[in-house]
């Protein structure tokens, strides 16, 4: 079965950087897109960034600070996070999506990795 394994989270000072990785295994197909959600304490889950073959999107709050990238050969997605702020503190979940025959998207999820930004 498809499994997404995340790594790279941790505790950093404000202004610091982290690089999250998410490696997908067990896929018998190509993913139409991959990306990252996050859920902070007392907050709703939000889409942080996504990447497809021809497009990248970011939530406004991370523009200019976060960069999403993808290594198709290794079926891995990355999130480079710079200039981190306390409000970036959250559990970050990667996903990979597959376009189904009925034209809907199905998401596979990583286990989540904690990012804490605090002085």
Secondary structure, 3 states (H helix, E strand, C coil): CCEEEEECCEEECCCCCEEEEEEEECCCCCCCEEEEEEECCCCCCEEEEEEECCCEEECHHHCCCEEEEEECCCCEEEEEECCCCHHHCEEEEEEEEEECCCCCEEEEEECCEEEEECC
